[in-house]
């Protein structure tokens, strides 16, 4: 079993996958599209990855505003969640993604990546942060139950 993490943006979707033991998240790709409302190919690629990696759950970033309000991006993400659930039949969990892009950018700066390289990878790294946060919470909950 694996879990997929997604960072859903206006023109990209960063994708991360857990290891089979559900301990770590690895970024695997960025799905790019030409227009924001064109999701058919994006959903088809996500389905391919679900089959390839034997994914059983999805974690989708919830882009709340810093003051905890919900804007247009939250609405679009919730619509995307519904499409994912209908199309894949999998449970999709929402995960507060505030500051994941900032954390991803900071990690890449610390790794010495140039600005151009950071732009190329930021969505994938943000998906890793979303999924890793979910995996860490899941692990803590399991330990508390023992």
Helices and strands as residue ranges (DSSP letters): E 2-8, E 12-18, E 25-32, H 40-53, E 55-62, H 72-88, E 91-96, H 100-110, H 115-145
